[in-house]
Structure formats: C-alpha cells, structure tokens
Amino acid sequence: MYQHLPVMSREVIELLTPIPQGTVVDATVGGGGHARLLLEARPDLRVLGIDRDDDAVAAARKNLVHFGDKVQIVQGGFENLATIVKENTEGNIMGILFDLGVSSPQLDRSERGFSYWGEAPLDMRMDSSQELTAQTVLNNYTESELSMIIAKNGEERFADRIASRIVANRPLQTTADLVSSVQEAIPARFRRSGGNPARRTFQAIRMEVNRELPSLSAGLDESVHLLSPGGRVLVLAYHSLEDRIVKDRFARWAGEREQTLPGLPVEPNPRRSVKVLTRRALRPRASETGSNRRARSARLRAAEKLTVPAGS
C-alpha cells in the first residue's frame, strides 16, 4: 500500500488557498496527500497530478477517485512539465507544487533499492520503465565519474576513496554491496557519528539515476512560464543542493539576480516576473517533525507570478 504523509501540508495549503480559481499542478502527486487537502479546502479548483513513479500514479488515482473530474493523474517527469500541462489542461494554471526527493513508500519497499538498510537489487529508478539503474552506474561509470557524482550530488568528503573502493569491489549486485564498499572506504573514526555512512552516497547515485537536479532546473524554468498571473509556485526541498537551485531561480525571477557571463558581476534584473513570498525558507513545526521524520529536513519556498512584469 502506498502510504505517505504529506510534508508541511498546513503551510502548503495556506499558501495555495488564496490563489484565483483555476488548475493546480501537483508535479509530484505521490499518494495524493497534498492534492486531497487542497481540494477539500478549495473545491472550486482542479488538480493535474503528475508523478514519475507508476506506483504513485496508481495510488493517487485510487485515493483521489472521489473528486471525479476535478482531478487528472498523469505519469511523467519535471523535464516534460510544459508538454504534460499543455496536453492535459486548457491553461489558467494558478498553482504548481514540487515536493522533491524520495518518498516514504519508495524507501519502505526494499526491492526498489532506495534504502541503505537491508539487501536489495541496485535499482533506484523512480520510473521503472527507464533503462538506467544504480547497478549500471556503479558498475559501468569510470572511477573519476563516480567520484564527481558522489562529491557533487552527495557532498561527500570521501568521494575519491568511495569511488575507488566501488571500482575495486566490482561487480556490485545489491544495496548491501554498496553499503559495504562505503564502509570500507570511510575511516573508522568518521563512521561513528552522523548517521549511516552510506547515506550521502545513496543520495548521490539515486540523483544520478533519476537526473534529479537537471530535471528540477528544467521543471522550474517551465513553471514560471506556465503560471497565469497571480498563480503561485511552491517547492518543498529536502537538502541544500535542491534548495540552492530553488533559491537562485526565485531570486533571479524576482529581479534580485541577473544571469551574466561567468566572471562578471551579478546585476539587477529590471524585468521581474515574480514576487517571492518566502524571504527565508519555511521550516516544519516541531509537532510535525516529531511525528514525521521525513519532514525534519524540509524547506518550503513560494513565489507568485506578477500580473505585469516589473520593468515592462
């Protein structure tokens, strides 16, 4: 069963409740938790739910069936957001929600390979129809490629050592093989604190398999064009890499930063397209983090599309 507690649901609904009537795109619909709460609060809205995970798509269709034609669920990724929205709506997009990272049901199903607990195939695909798996990455990428991925996506200080040990231990077949390789690579004194030592490496490989950062960047760039004036985009991020991308995009759209050539100073953008609603990322309440561990690292940012771009 696909059971997933929606993170920071109170804050998400409070930010989406004031939007004009129209369609909200839940770009990571999961089991439909946020979508259900939104439609209960605003029954005049419609929801287009999207998810890469076919299990999530099936769960959302089942959990939201009682809303009838107010809800449509489609399988797809952020990188295809514009195409999916244009093919399944008539426009008037007043909200877009991104809830990033891996979900509890994905972690709980050991055969998916997302968890570093237990032993399972090295899969890690959110979309089970895609060809690239964690096993392919770990056994076919060069040592330098693995080191770069683990350092960048996992912010892992021992990336070089871990990549070297992975290559030495090939072929890796299971998640336990990967955990063992990481433990062999990291000095003992650094394995005694900070949680499971394989956590950052699993995150890095999962993000490579699913192209999470490029997909996020593409989806965000499409979202600002898809939104109607007065519409809002919300993003729930769970680690600093994702949050930095979101913060940078919002600042740029709000005119606080302008893209320039590398090495040149950042200049103000006279054509603002959004107003940032969260100057600092919102964090979950203590009562929520006590009952939902996944919420502990959550950061929520929101921005509103301006009616007329400033400077126009």
N, C-alpha and C positions, 0 to 999 in steps of 0.2 A: 504494500500500500504506500502511496506517495503522500506522506505527511510532512508538512513543512510550515513552521511558524513564520509568518511574515515579520520581517525586522522593521522596527521603528514605525509600525503601522499608524500609530496616533499622529506622529509628525507628518507622515506622508499624506494622510487623509486631510489634515488641517491645511496643508499647502495646496492640495488639489481641489478642495471643496469650493473655493471662491471662483474657479475658472468659469467662463461662459459655457453655455450649452454646446455640446459637440462630441467629438470622439477622443477618447484617451487611449494611447498606445502603451500597453504594458509589454515592453520589449523583452522581458524575462518573466513570463507569466507564472512559471513553476506550477504549483498546485492551485493557483488562482486566489491565494490569500488576500493580497492587496486589492485585486480586482473585485472580489466579493465585498470587501469592506467599503470600497469606493462606490459601488453600485447601490449598496444599502444606504449610504449617506447621500448620494446624488442619483436617484433613479431615473432622472432625465438624461443622463449621459449614456453613451455607447462605449464599449471597450473592444479594441482589437488586441488580443493576446498573442504574443509570439514567443517561441522558445526553440532552441536548437535540439533539446533533448526530447526524443519521441515519447519517453515515459511521462515527462512533464506535460506534453501536449495532450496525451490521453487522460491524465489526471485532471487537467484544467477543464477539458470538455465535460468530464463526468461531474466535477464539483460545481461547475457554473451552469449546468444544463437548465436549471430552473429560471434563469434570467432570459431564456428564449433568444429571440433575435437581437437582443441588446448586446450580445457577446458573440464574437467570432474568434476562433483559435486557429492559428496557422503555424506550421513548423518553418523555422528559418533563423538566420543569424543577423547580428548588427550590420554586417557589411552589405546586406541586401535590404536594409530597412526601407529605403526610399521606394524600391520596386514593390515590396510587400504592401506598404501603405497605399501606394497608388493603385495597386491591383485589387485591394480589398476594402477601400473606403471611397467616399465621394469628397474627400478633403475635410475642411473645417476641423483640423487636428488641434485640440485645445490642451492636451497634456501628453507627455511622453515620460515614462518611468523606466529607468535602468536599475536593476538590482544585480550587482556584479558578483563574480566569483562562483564557487561551487556550493551547491545546496546540501542540506542535511540528508535528503534521500539519496543523493549521489554518493555521499560519504558512507552512508549506512549499508548500501548494497556493495558488499566486498568485491563481487565479480566485476564491478566497474573499474576497479584499480585506482581509485582516487585516494584511498586511505593508506596510511603507513602502518596501520595496525593489522595484524594477521597476515595471511598469504593469499594472493590473488593474481590473476593474469595482469601483465603490464599493459593496460588498455588506456584509460584516462580520456576517452573520447566523450564529449558531450553529445555529439551527433554520431550515433553508431553506424551511420551509412558512409562516413568518410573513411578513407584508406589509412591515413597516418595514425599510428598508435604510439604509445610511450615505448613499447618494445622496439619499434623501428627506430625511433630517435636514439634510444640508449645503445643499440647495437650497431647502428649504421653511421651515425654522425661522427665526425673526427673528434679527437680529444680537444682541440682548440675550439671547435664549435660548441661542444658540451660545456667547456669551461666558461665561454662567453655567455651562454644561455643561463647557466646556474648563477653566475655573478650578476647578470643584468636582471633576470626575472625573479631570482630568489634573494638577491642582495646578500649572497653567501660569501663570507670572507675566505673560506677554504675551497673555493670553486676549483682552483687548479688541482688540488690534491684529490678532490672528489672525482673530477673528470678522469684523472689518471687511474684511479682505482677502478672506476667503472670499466674503462677500456681493458685493464688488466684482468678483470673478472668476467669478461665476455665469454659466452653469450649469457645475458641476464634474461631470465624467464618469468620471474614473479616479483611482486612488490617486496617480498622478503629479501630477494637478492639485492634489490636496490637499497633497502634499509641497511643490509649488511655491508654493502660497499661504502655507504656514507659513514657508518660507524667505524670501519677500518681506516677511513681517511682522516677523520677529525681526531685530533689529540685528545686523550682521555680527560684531561682537566677541563676541556671545553664542552664535554658531553654531559657534565654533571648538573648543568643548570640551563634554563631557557627552553624547557620542553623537549620534545623529541628532536634529536639532532637531524633527522631526515626531513623535517617539516619544510624547510626552505627549498630543498632540492625537489621534493614532490611538487611544490607550488611552481617552481621554475619549469619543470618538464611538462606539467599539465598546461601551463600557459603557452608553451611552445606547440604542443599537440593541437590545441584549440585556437591558436593565433589570437589570444585574448586581447593583447594590447593594440595590435593593428585593427582588430575588429571594433574595439571600443572607440578608437580615434575616428574610424570611418562612420560609425553609428552616430557619434556626437556631431560630426560635421554635417551629416544629413539631417539630424534632428532640428537644427536651428533653421533650416530652410523649409522643413515640413510643417513647423508650427504656424498656426494662424496668429495674428496679433492678439495679445492678451493671453495666449497659451503659455504653459509652463513646462519646463524640462526639469526632472528630478533625477539625481543619481545617488545610489547607495553604493559606496566603495568600502572595501574591507582591508586594503593595505595601501601603503604610501605610493606605490607605483601607479595604481589606478587613480588615486585621489589627486596626485600631481597633474595627471593628464586632464582631469575634470577641472581642477582649479585654474590651470593655464587656459583652457578653452573658454571658460566663463569670463576670465579677466580680459582675454582678447576680444570676445564679443561685446563686452561692456565698455570697450574703449580704453581699458587700463593698460593694454599692451598692444603693440602692432608688430606683426612679423616683419623682420628685416633680414638682410643678408647676414650670414654668420660673421661675428666680429664687430658688427655695427651696433650702436646703442639702441635700446628699445625706445620707440617713440609713441606718443599718444595717438590713438585712433579716433579721428573726428567723426566716424560713421558708426556709432554704437547701434547694435541690433537688439541687445537685451539689457535688462536690469537685474543685477544679482540680488537675490532675496536672502541669501545666507552669507553675510560677510565672512563669517567663520563657519566651518562645517559644524552641523548639529551632531551631537553625540547622544547615544541612547541613555534613558533614565536608569538609575541604579536598580529600580524594581524590575526592569526588563532584563538587564544583564544577569540578574540573579536567577532568572527562570529560563533564559535562553542564551547559552554560552556563545552561540554564533554571533550574537548582537554585540559582543564586547568590543570588537574592533571596528564597528560600523561608523561611517562618516556620511552624513547626508548633506548634499548641496542642491540648491534650486535656483533657477533663473526664469525670468518672464520675458517673452518676446514683446518688444516695443511696438506700439501702433504705427508710429512713423519713425524710422531710424534717425537717431540724432545726427545732425550734420547734413541731412539731405535737403 
